[in-house]
Amino acid sequence: MTLLSLSLNIKTVKSAWSGTVYIRANGNVDPPNAPVVTDDYVTYNLTDDITGGGIVVERDDIIIDGAGFNISNCDVGVDISYRTNVTIKNLNFEY
């Protein structure tokens, strides 16, 4: 008698979120389904990779924590034009 054992390791592959994320002057994140969350309107945390659009910041005095995620395939990864006191950390950029 022959015994055959088969083990499968199936992983779900999640694609990166695609589009442009806006951190508005009032602290809100648009669109609402974007992979950026905040509890205090000061620190913004990425929850997934972003491709094709990046982040446009319209608010001063904030921290963007990339949590090791990537922003890729966009001309400007994080647009902080005319902003002051914006800290970006733990974020990777790929083109």
N, C-alpha and C positions, 0 to 999 in steps of 0.2 A: 504494500500500500504506500502510495506517495502522497505527501502532504505539501500543498502549495500555498504559500502565504503572500498576499499582496497588500502593500500599504501605500495609500495615496496621501499626499500632502497637497491640498488644494488651497491656494491663496487667492483672495479677491484682490484684483488690481483696481485701484481707484485712480481716475485721471485727475489732473490738476484742475482747479476752478479756473474758468476762462472769462476774462472781462476786465473792466476797470473798476476799482474800489475807490470810493470817495469818503474821506473823513471830513464831514461838513463843519462849518464854522461853529455850529451849535453843539457839536460833539457826536451827532448821529452818524452812523455808517450806512452808506447807500451803495448798492442795493441791499435790502435787508438780509438776503441769503448769502451775502459775501462772507468769505472765510476770515473775517476780522471781527473780534468781539472786544467789548469793554464793559467794565463794571462801574467805573468811576469817571469816564470821559477824560481821563488823563493818560492811562496806560491802555494801549491797543495791542491785542495779541492775535497773531495769525494762527489759524487752525488747519490750514491746508496750503499747498502750493498755489501760486497764482501765475497764469500764463496769458500773454497777449495784451495786457492792459496796464498792469502795475497799480500803484496807489497814488491818488492825488490828495494832498493834504491841504485843507482850507482852514486849519485851526492851529494856533500857536500853543506853546507850552505843553507838549505831549511827548510821550514815549511810545515808539512802535517796537514791540518785541516780536521778532520773526519766529521765535521758538524753533530755530533750525530749519524752517521751511525755505522754499525758493521762490523768487520772482524771475520769470524767464520770458524770452521772446517778445520783449517790448522795448521801445526806444528809450524811455525814461522809467527806471524801476520804481522810484519814489519821487514824485514831484513835490518839492518843498519850496517852490518859487514864492518869494515874498513872505515867507514864514520865519518866525524866530523861536529859538529854544526848542527845537525838535531833535530828539535823540532817537537814533535807529540802532538796534542791536540784535544780534543773533539771527541775522537775515542774510541769505545767500542770493547772489545775482548771477544769472546765466543768460547768455545771448546766443 
